[in-house]
C-alpha cells in the first residue's frame, strides 16, 4: 500500500460505497499513545446521512477508520456496518 500524507487528506470528499455523500474531511483523530488512527471527522454536506455515525456537538460526523475502503480523489467508506 502506498503512503498517504495527512496534509493531502484535508478537504477530500467522503462518499459511501452506496454513493451517498457524507461531506468533506475536516480532520482525523488518533490515539496519542499508540499513534493509531481512530476516526475521520467529517464536515457534513447537504443530504448527509443522519444515522451514518455519531455526531459531535458541532454537528460533525465521526466515522471510524475501519470503515475506509479506499482513498484516492475521494475517501470511500462502507455506508453501514
Biopython code that builds the backbone (N, CA, C, O; Angstrom):
import numpy as np
from Bio.PDB.StructureBuilder import StructureBuilder

atoms = [
    (1, "UNK", "N", (0.853, -1.181, 0.000)),
    (1, "UNK", "CA", (0.000, 0.000, 0.000)),
    (1, "UNK", "C", (0.893, 1.237, 0.000)),
    (1, "UNK", "O", (1.874, 1.303, 0.741)),
    (2, "UNK", "N", (0.553, 2.202, -0.823)),
    (2, "UNK", "CA", (1.356, 3.411, -0.885)),
    (2, "UNK", "C", (1.032, 4.323, 0.294)),
    (2, "UNK", "O", (-0.053, 4.259, 0.871)),
    (3, "UNK", "N", (1.993, 5.168, 0.634)),
    (3, "UNK", "CA", (1.810, 6.091, 1.750)),
    (3, "UNK", "C", (0.872, 7.223, 1.362)),
    (3, "UNK", "O", (0.840, 7.668, 0.214)),
    (4, "UNK", "N", (0.114, 7.672, 2.345)),
    (4, "UNK", "CA", (-0.768, 8.822, 2.171)),
    (4, "UNK", "C", (-0.449, 9.782, 3.308)),
    (4, "UNK", "O", (-0.459, 9.389, 4.475)),
    (5, "UNK", "N", (-0.169, 11.024, 2.979)),
    (5, "UNK", "CA", (0.152, 12.014, 3.988)),
    (5, "UNK", "C", (-1.113, 12.716, 4.464)),
    (5, "UNK", "O", (-2.008, 13.011, 3.672)),
    (6, "UNK", "N", (-1.179, 12.981, 5.769)),
    (6, "UNK", "CA", (-2.352, 13.627, 6.357)),
    (6, "UNK", "C", (-2.653, 14.960, 5.684)),
    (6, "UNK", "O", (-3.817, 15.311, 5.496)),
    (7, "UNK", "N", (-1.620, 15.698, 5.325)),
    (7, "UNK", "CA", (-1.844, 17.014, 4.707)),
    (7, "UNK", "C", (-2.580, 16.899, 3.371)),
    (7, "UNK", "O", (-3.201, 17.860, 2.918)),
    (8, "UNK", "N", (-2.508, 15.716, 2.739)),
    (8, "UNK", "CA", (-3.179, 15.511, 1.460)),
    (8, "UNK", "C", (-4.637, 15.080, 1.612)),
    (8, "UNK", "O", (-5.368, 15.004, 0.624)),
    (9, "UNK", "N", (-5.061, 14.800, 2.838)),
    (9, "UNK", "CA", (-6.424, 14.320, 3.068)),
    (9, "UNK", "C", (-7.427, 15.437, 3.326)),
    (9, "UNK", "O", (-8.604, 15.299, 2.992)),
    (10, "UNK", "N", (-6.983, 16.525, 3.907)),
    (10, "UNK", "CA", (-7.879, 17.608, 4.296)),
    (10, "UNK", "C", (-8.750, 18.090, 3.149)),
    (10, "UNK", "O", (-8.254, 18.396, 2.065)),
    (11, "UNK", "N", (-10.043, 18.154, 3.395)),
    (11, "UNK", "CA", (-10.979, 18.655, 2.402)),
    (11, "UNK", "C", (-11.448, 17.636, 1.383)),
    (11, "UNK", "O", (-12.298, 17.946, 0.549)),
    (12, "UNK", "N", (-10.903, 16.409, 1.434)),
    (12, "UNK", "CA", (-11.370, 15.390, 0.482)),
    (12, "UNK", "C", (-12.826, 15.057, 0.753)),
    (12, "UNK", "O", (-13.275, 15.056, 1.899)),
    (13, "UNK", "N", (-13.551, 14.775, -0.310)),
    (13, "UNK", "CA", (-14.944, 14.373, -0.176)),
    (13, "UNK", "C", (-14.993, 12.952, 0.387)),
    (13, "UNK", "O", (-14.197, 12.094, 0.005)),
    (14, "UNK", "N", (-15.940, 12.715, 1.302)),
    (14, "UNK", "CA", (-16.154, 11.397, 1.895)),
    (14, "UNK", "C", (-17.475, 10.865, 1.342)),
    (14, "UNK", "O", (-18.529, 11.480, 1.505)),
    (15, "UNK", "N", (-17.391, 9.701, 0.680)),
    (15, "UNK", "CA", (-18.539, 9.126, -0.017)),
    (15, "UNK", "C", (-18.714, 7.678, 0.425)),
    (15, "UNK", "O", (-17.733, 6.957, 0.607)),
    (16, "UNK", "N", (-19.962, 7.255, 0.597)),
    (16, "UNK", "CA", (-20.251, 5.875, 0.954)),
    (16, "UNK", "C", (-20.172, 4.961, -0.256)),
    (16, "UNK", "O", (-20.253, 5.419, -1.396)),
    (17, "UNK", "N", (-20.014, 3.674, -0.006)),
    (17, "UNK", "CA", (-19.973, 2.697, -1.095)),
    (17, "UNK", "C", (-21.287, 2.664, -1.866)),
    (17, "UNK", "O", (-21.338, 2.176, -2.995)),
    (18, "UNK", "N", (-22.350, 3.185, -1.256)),
    (18, "UNK", "CA", (-23.646, 3.245, -1.935)),
    (18, "UNK", "C", (-23.836, 4.554, -2.699)),
    (18, "UNK", "O", (-24.905, 4.796, -3.259)),
    (19, "UNK", "N", (-22.793, 5.407, -2.723)),
    (19, "UNK", "CA", (-22.848, 6.659, -3.465)),
    (19, "UNK", "C", (-23.308, 7.866, -2.671)),
    (19, "UNK", "O", (-23.271, 8.985, -3.181)),
    (20, "UNK", "N", (-23.743, 7.665, -1.427)),
    (20, "UNK", "CA", (-24.186, 8.799, -0.607)),
    (20, "UNK", "C", (-22.984, 9.653, -0.221)),
    (20, "UNK", "O", (-21.934, 9.136, 0.161)),
    (21, "UNK", "N", (-23.156, 10.959, -0.326)),
    (21, "UNK", "CA", (-22.081, 11.890, 0.025)),
    (21, "UNK", "C", (-22.236, 12.274, 1.493)),
    (21, "UNK", "O", (-23.271, 12.796, 1.908)),
    (22, "UNK", "N", (-21.185, 12.006, 2.272)),
    (22, "UNK", "CA", (-21.204, 12.318, 3.697)),
    (22, "UNK", "C", (-20.765, 13.753, 3.953)),
    (22, "UNK", "O", (-21.261, 14.393, 4.880)),
    (23, "UNK", "N", (-19.854, 14.259, 3.155)),
    (23, "UNK", "CA", (-19.342, 15.613, 3.332)),
    (23, "UNK", "C", (-17.865, 15.659, 2.995)),
    (23, "UNK", "O", (-17.382, 14.876, 2.177)),
    (24, "UNK", "N", (-17.141, 16.585, 3.630)),
    (24, "UNK", "CA", (-15.702, 16.735, 3.389)),
    (24, "UNK", "C", (-14.936, 16.496, 4.680)),
    (24, "UNK", "O", (-15.381, 16.869, 5.765)),
    (25, "UNK", "N", (-13.768, 15.862, 4.540)),
    (25, "UNK", "CA", (-12.948, 15.555, 5.706)),
    (25, "UNK", "C", (-12.483, 16.834, 6.380)),
    (25, "UNK", "O", (-11.923, 17.722, 5.737)),
    (26, "UNK", "N", (-12.720, 16.916, 7.681)),
    (26, "UNK", "CA", (-12.271, 18.058, 8.479)),
    (26, "UNK", "C", (-10.932, 17.732, 9.136)),
    (26, "UNK", "O", (-9.978, 18.505, 9.034)),
    (27, "UNK", "N", (-10.867, 16.586, 9.809)),
    (27, "UNK", "CA", (-9.637, 16.163, 10.481)),
    (27, "UNK", "C", (-9.709, 14.666, 10.752)),
    (27, "UNK", "O", (-10.713, 14.016, 10.460)),
    (28, "UNK", "N", (-8.641, 14.134, 11.309)),
    (28, "UNK", "CA", (-8.568, 12.725, 11.685)),
    (28, "UNK", "C", (-8.152, 12.671, 13.151)),
    (28, "UNK", "O", (-7.268, 13.416, 13.573)),
    (29, "UNK", "N", (-8.789, 11.787, 13.934)),
    (29, "UNK", "CA", (-8.381, 11.628, 15.329)),
    (29, "UNK", "C", (-7.448, 10.430, 15.445)),
    (29, "UNK", "O", (-7.507, 9.500, 14.640)),
    (30, "UNK", "N", (-6.584, 10.466, 16.462)),
    (30, "UNK", "CA", (-5.661, 9.356, 16.670)),
    (30, "UNK", "C", (-5.438, 9.130, 18.156)),
    (30, "UNK", "O", (-5.662, 10.022, 18.975)),
    (31, "UNK", "N", (-4.997, 7.934, 18.490)),
    (31, "UNK", "CA", (-4.641, 7.584, 19.854)),
    (31, "UNK", "C", (-3.228, 8.111, 20.097)),
    (31, "UNK", "O", (-2.298, 7.691, 19.408)),
    (32, "UNK", "N", (-3.041, 9.020, 21.057)),
    (32, "UNK", "CA", (-1.721, 9.615, 21.257)),
    (32, "UNK", "C", (-0.664, 8.631, 21.760)),
    (32, "UNK", "O", (0.530, 8.850, 21.557)),
    (33, "UNK", "N", (-1.089, 7.561, 22.407)),
    (33, "UNK", "CA", (-0.119, 6.588, 22.916)),
    (33, "UNK", "C", (0.371, 5.640, 21.828)),
    (33, "UNK", "O", (1.570, 5.387, 21.714)),
    (34, "UNK", "N", (-0.552, 5.118, 21.033)),
    (34, "UNK", "CA", (-0.169, 4.130, 20.018)),
    (34, "UNK", "C", (0.078, 4.749, 18.647)),
    (34, "UNK", "O", (0.775, 4.170, 17.814)),
    (35, "UNK", "N", (-0.498, 5.930, 18.417)),
    (35, "UNK", "CA", (-0.402, 6.552, 17.099)),
    (35, "UNK", "C", (-1.421, 6.013, 16.113)),
    (35, "UNK", "O", (-1.434, 6.417, 14.950)),
    (36, "UNK", "N", (-2.281, 5.100, 16.567)),
    (36, "UNK", "CA", (-3.294, 4.510, 15.687)),
    (36, "UNK", "C", (-4.358, 5.540, 15.331)),
    (36, "UNK", "O", (-4.808, 6.303, 16.185)),
    (37, "UNK", "N", (-4.754, 5.554, 14.061)),
    (37, "UNK", "CA", (-5.839, 6.433, 13.634)),
    (37, "UNK", "C", (-7.155, 5.864, 14.140)),
    (37, "UNK", "O", (-7.352, 4.649, 14.136)),
    (38, "UNK", "N", (-8.059, 6.742, 14.578)),
    (38, "UNK", "CA", (-9.323, 6.301, 15.162)),
    (38, "UNK", "C", (-10.534, 6.658, 14.308)),
    (38, "UNK", "O", (-11.301, 5.780, 13.914)),
    (39, "UNK", "N", (-10.705, 7.944, 14.024)),
    (39, "UNK", "CA", (-11.919, 8.404, 13.347)),
    (39, "UNK", "C", (-11.608, 9.460, 12.302)),
    (39, "UNK", "O", (-10.653, 10.226, 12.425)),
    (40, "UNK", "N", (-12.450, 9.478, 11.263)),
    (40, "UNK", "CA", (-12.494, 10.601, 10.338)),
    (40, "UNK", "C", (-13.529, 11.559, 10.903)),
    (40, "UNK", "O", (-14.631, 11.135, 11.254)),
    (41, "UNK", "N", (-13.202, 12.825, 10.997)),
    (41, "UNK", "CA", (-14.168, 13.831, 11.427)),
    (41, "UNK", "C", (-14.565, 14.583, 10.160)),
    (41, "UNK", "O", (-13.740, 15.235, 9.521)),
    (42, "UNK", "N", (-15.844, 14.478, 9.813)),
    (42, "UNK", "CA", (-16.339, 14.943, 8.522)),
    (42, "UNK", "C", (-17.292, 16.114, 8.707)),
    (42, "UNK", "O", (-18.212, 16.065, 9.523)),
    (43, "UNK", "N", (-17.053, 17.167, 7.933)),
    (43, "UNK", "CA", (-17.977, 18.303, 7.878)),
    (43, "UNK", "C", (-19.125, 17.868, 6.974)),
    (43, "UNK", "O", (-18.932, 17.721, 5.767)),
    (44, "UNK", "N", (-20.333, 17.658, 7.542)),
    (44, "UNK", "CA", (-21.418, 17.100, 6.735)),
    (44, "UNK", "C", (-21.885, 18.052, 5.639)),
    (44, "UNK", "O", (-21.862, 19.273, 5.794)),
    (45, "UNK", "N", (-22.306, 17.458, 4.534)),
    (45, "UNK", "CA", (-22.870, 18.229, 3.440)),
    (45, "UNK", "C", (-24.380, 18.138, 3.468)),
    (45, "UNK", "O", (-24.951, 17.424, 4.293)),
    (46, "UNK", "N", (-25.023, 18.855, 2.574)),
    (46, "UNK", "CA", (-26.478, 18.768, 2.461)),
    (46, "UNK", "C", (-26.850, 17.333, 2.107)),
    (46, "UNK", "O", (-26.245, 16.742, 1.213)),
    (47, "UNK", "N", (-27.811, 16.782, 2.778)),
    (47, "UNK", "CA", (-28.257, 15.426, 2.496)),
    (47, "UNK", "C", (-27.379, 14.349, 3.097)),
    (47, "UNK", "O", (-27.547, 13.170, 2.786)),
    (48, "UNK", "N", (-26.443, 14.734, 3.956)),
    (48, "UNK", "CA", (-25.570, 13.766, 4.606)),
    (48, "UNK", "C", (-26.410, 12.818, 5.459)),
    (48, "UNK", "O", (-27.300, 13.272, 6.179)),
    (49, "UNK", "N", (-26.145, 11.505, 5.394)),
    (49, "UNK", "CA", (-26.940, 10.551, 6.180)),
    (49, "UNK", "C", (-26.889, 10.868, 7.670)),
    (49, "UNK", "O", (-25.802, 10.979, 8.238)),
    (50, "UNK", "N", (-28.031, 11.012, 8.303)),
    (50, "UNK", "CA", (-28.090, 11.369, 9.731)),
    (50, "UNK", "C", (-27.647, 10.212, 10.618)),
    (50, "UNK", "O", (-27.051, 10.440, 11.671)),
    (51, "UNK", "N", (-27.921, 8.996, 10.219)),
    (51, "UNK", "CA", (-27.618, 7.855, 11.086)),
    (51, "UNK", "C", (-26.288, 7.199, 10.741)),
    (51, "UNK", "O", (-26.012, 6.095, 11.210)),
    (52, "UNK", "N", (-25.474, 7.840, 9.948)),
    (52, "UNK", "CA", (-24.239, 7.228, 9.469)),
    (52, "UNK", "C", (-23.219, 7.021, 10.572)),
    (52, "UNK", "O", (-22.441, 6.068, 10.528)),
    (53, "UNK", "N", (-23.214, 7.896, 11.550)),
    (53, "UNK", "CA", (-22.203, 7.829, 12.594)),
    (53, "UNK", "C", (-22.612, 8.742, 13.730)),
    (53, "UNK", "O", (-23.647, 9.407, 13.678)),
    (54, "UNK", "N", (-21.781, 8.761, 14.753)),
    (54, "UNK", "CA", (-22.015, 9.706, 15.834)),
    (54, "UNK", "C", (-21.770, 11.110, 15.318)),
    (54, "UNK", "O", (-20.993, 11.322, 14.387)),
    (55, "UNK", "N", (-22.438, 12.055, 15.930)),
    (55, "UNK", "CA", (-22.194, 13.458, 15.600)),
    (55, "UNK", "C", (-21.656, 14.152, 16.841)),
    (55, "UNK", "O", (-22.087, 13.877, 17.961)),
    (56, "UNK", "N", (-20.714, 15.052, 16.625)),
    (56, "UNK", "CA", (-20.154, 15.817, 17.727)),
    (56, "UNK", "C", (-21.081, 16.980, 18.062)),
    (56, "UNK", "O", (-22.089, 17.199, 17.390)),
    (57, "UNK", "N", (-20.730, 17.715, 19.099)),
    (57, "UNK", "CA", (-21.540, 18.864, 19.500)),
    (57, "UNK", "C", (-21.631, 19.915, 18.398)),
    (57, "UNK", "O", (-22.613, 20.653, 18.326)),
    (58, "UNK", "N", (-20.612, 19.987, 17.537)),
    (58, "UNK", "CA", (-20.637, 20.966, 16.445)),
    (58, "UNK", "C", (-21.208, 20.363, 15.161)),
    (58, "UNK", "O", (-21.024, 20.916, 14.077)),
    (59, "UNK", "N", (-21.903, 19.223, 15.285)),
    (59, "UNK", "CA", (-22.636, 18.560, 14.202)),
    (59, "UNK", "C", (-21.744, 17.889, 13.160)),
    (59, "UNK", "O", (-22.218, 17.550, 12.076)),
    (60, "UNK", "N", (-20.465, 17.692, 13.468)),
    (60, "UNK", "CA", (-19.601, 16.959, 12.543)),
    (60, "UNK", "C", (-19.824, 15.459, 12.725)),
    (60, "UNK", "O", (-20.177, 14.998, 13.810)),
    (61, "UNK", "N", (-19.612, 14.709, 11.648)),
    (61, "UNK", "CA", (-19.743, 13.251, 11.681)),
    (61, "UNK", "C", (-18.430, 12.625, 12.128)),
    (61, "UNK", "O", (-17.359, 13.068, 11.713)),
    (62, "UNK", "N", (-18.502, 11.606, 12.963)),
    (62, "UNK", "CA", (-17.326, 10.846, 13.382)),
    (62, "UNK", "C", (-17.457, 9.458, 12.776)),
    (62, "UNK", "O", (-18.355, 8.701, 13.144)),
    (63, "UNK", "N", (-16.572, 9.121, 11.855)),
    (63, "UNK", "CA", (-16.633, 7.850, 11.139)),
    (63, "UNK", "C", (-15.394, 7.034, 11.503)),
    (63, "UNK", "O", (-14.278, 7.482, 11.237)),
    (64, "UNK", "N", (-15.553, 5.849, 12.102)),
    (64, "UNK", "CA", (-14.394, 5.017, 12.451)),
    (64, "UNK", "C", (-13.558, 4.688, 11.211)),
    (64, "UNK", "O", (-14.104, 4.398, 10.146)),
    (65, "UNK", "N", (-12.237, 4.735, 11.357)),
    (65, "UNK", "CA", (-11.361, 4.499, 10.207)),
    (65, "UNK", "C", (-11.468, 3.080, 9.666)),
    (65, "UNK", "O", (-11.075, 2.832, 8.526)),
    (66, "UNK", "N", (-11.991, 2.141, 10.453)),
    (66, "UNK", "CA", (-12.124, 0.776, 9.932)),
    (66, "UNK", "C", (-13.200, 0.668, 8.851)),
    (66, "UNK", "O", (-13.358, -0.388, 8.239)),
    (67, "UNK", "N", (-13.936, 1.746, 8.616)),
    (67, "UNK", "CA", (-14.937, 1.763, 7.541)),
    (67, "UNK", "C", (-14.363, 2.262, 6.215)),
    (67, "UNK", "O", (-15.061, 2.255, 5.201)),
    (68, "UNK", "N", (-13.094, 2.697, 6.212)),
    (68, "UNK", "CA", (-12.479, 3.188, 4.975)),
    (68, "UNK", "C", (-12.248, 2.024, 4.022)),
    (68, "UNK", "O", (-11.655, 1.011, 4.391)),
    (69, "UNK", "N", (-12.721, 2.184, 2.800)),
    (69, "UNK", "CA", (-12.497, 1.194, 1.742)),
    (69, "UNK", "C", (-11.299, 1.590, 0.884)),
    (69, "UNK", "O", (-10.431, 0.762, 0.606)),
    (70, "UNK", "N", (-11.251, 2.851, 0.465)),
    (70, "UNK", "CA", (-10.161, 3.327, -0.383)),
    (70, "UNK", "C", (-10.019, 4.838, -0.254)),
    (70, "UNK", "O", (-10.971, 5.544, 0.078)),
    (71, "UNK", "N", (-8.803, 5.320, -0.525)),
    (71, "UNK", "CA", (-8.532, 6.753, -0.525)),
    (71, "UNK", "C", (-7.814, 7.083, -1.822)),
    (71, "UNK", "O", (-6.694, 6.631, -2.060)),
    (72, "UNK", "N", (-8.464, 7.868, -2.648)),
    (72, "UNK", "CA", (-7.858, 8.351, -3.897)),
    (72, "UNK", "C", (-8.265, 9.805, -4.050)),
    (72, "UNK", "O", (-7.893, 10.634, -3.219)),
    (73, "UNK", "N", (-9.019, 10.138, -5.090)),
    (73, "UNK", "CA", (-9.509, 11.510, -5.242)),
    (73, "UNK", "C", (-10.537, 11.839, -4.171)),
    (73, "UNK", "O", (-10.735, 13.003, -3.821)),
    (74, "UNK", "N", (-11.182, 10.814, -3.660)),
    (74, "UNK", "CA", (-12.128, 10.962, -2.559)),
    (74, "UNK", "C", (-11.944, 9.780, -1.620)),
    (74, "UNK", "O", (-11.290, 8.797, -1.969)),
    (75, "UNK", "N", (-12.518, 9.879, -0.438)),
    (75, "UNK", "CA", (-12.426, 8.803, 0.552)),
    (75, "UNK", "C", (-13.724, 8.007, 0.476)),
    (75, "UNK", "O", (-14.808, 8.550, 0.688)),
    (76, "UNK", "N", (-13.606, 6.718, 0.173)),
    (76, "UNK", "CA", (-14.775, 5.845, 0.080)),
    (76, "UNK", "C", (-14.874, 5.048, 1.379)),
    (76, "UNK", "O", (-13.912, 4.408, 1.804)),
    (77, "UNK", "N", (-16.056, 5.098, 2.003)),
    (77, "UNK", "CA", (-16.279, 4.351, 3.243)),
    (77, "UNK", "C", (-17.474, 3.418, 3.079)),
    (77, "UNK", "O", (-18.379, 3.676, 2.285)),
    (78, "UNK", "N", (-17.457, 2.313, 3.857)),
    (78, "UNK", "CA", (-18.634, 1.444, 3.900)),
    (78, "UNK", "C", (-19.762, 2.250, 4.522)),
    (78, "UNK", "O", (-19.593, 2.854, 5.581)),
    (79, "UNK", "N", (-20.896, 2.256, 3.872)),
    (79, "UNK", "CA", (-22.012, 3.090, 4.315)),
    (79, "UNK", "C", (-22.680, 2.580, 5.578)),
    (79, "UNK", "O", (-23.257, 3.364, 6.331)),
    (80, "UNK", "N", (-22.611, 1.293, 5.818)),
    (80, "UNK", "CA", (-23.206, 0.748, 7.037)),
    (80, "UNK", "C", (-22.318, -0.358, 7.554)),
    (80, "UNK", "O", (-21.511, -0.932, 6.824)),
    (81, "UNK", "N", (-22.484, -0.640, 8.823)),
    (81, "UNK", "CA", (-21.648, -1.659, 9.472)),
    (81, "UNK", "C", (-22.257, -3.010, 9.342)),
    (81, "UNK", "O", (-21.693, -3.990, 9.828)),
]
sb = StructureBuilder()
sb.init_structure("model")
sb.init_model(0)
sb.init_chain("A")
sb.init_seg("    ")
for serial, (resi, resn, name, xyz) in enumerate(atoms, 1):
    if name == "N":
        sb.init_residue(resn, " ", resi, " ")
    sb.init_atom(name, np.array(xyz, "f"), 0.0, 1.0, " ", f" {name:<3s}", serial, name[0])
structure = sb.get_structure()
